[in-house]
Amino acid sequence: MLFLVSLIVDGALAGAVYALISLAFVIVYKASRMVNFALGEWAMIGSRMAATGVHGLGLGLPGALGFAGLAMILVALAFNRLVLRPLVGRPLITLIMVTIGLGMLMRGVAPVVFGGMPATIPLPVTGEPLSLGGVLIPVDKLTAAVAAAVSIACATWFFHGSRTGLALRAIADDPQAAMAAGIDVDQHFAITWGMVGVLSVLAGVLWTFVSGSGFGIVIVGLKVFPIVIIGGLDSIPGTIVGAVSIGVFESLAAGYLDPHLGGGFGAVASYLALVAMLFVRPYGLFGRPRAERV
């Protein structure tokens, strides 16, 4: 029983970080109905920017986060202005292929630009694992999960409690009506991608805290799609539930099935859950089926 509880806790802590990067996917989709297939690469670049601030510029963690956040906002604004804006009105598949191509470019350029930077980012929290009822909870994972939860709460409030968030939701519902109401669609798309840049830095740094991965963080992007489809493509609460569920499911599969089916089964368990969800509820747990006039 103690082993089961330990696996559940470990999976839930990982799910909090999954939820943060999945939130970047949902925000873009809610605002523009665009699918970004390069989230793993965005998180990888964000973490490497922060590592540059820590190891290369000696800024310390807070300063490095500020430096990386500003740099990724500039990258996001340039991507929105130079790439996405000229493609307005093009078929959705065109935008999807652009994000895939951007991800490939990021993967190719990153080792050249950040090749000399250490992979790890030091976490200013040390100490023995916490013991709660005999369950050992690593301090680094707990700290990353708490930071992810705070970031998610702030982003959720921004999207649902601010005028800018209201404008973004209006654009998602009907861009033409939003423009007729005086909402600057281009400006709000830029804000959306700026948020993606900041969330990518936070998610990349938090994942680096708990895993120590550098360029390998792109793999985290592959975990986003089962999460957002299971939770619902346009649902922030669904994303949180889906992320925690996938984290727990992967942990249980790794703990109970990997010893019998071979190592690595836990990594594909989320896609089995995705296939099952597509059969039962294709629009996700909290997603809404699209209503069309016939």
Disulfide bonds with the S-S distance in Angstrom:
none
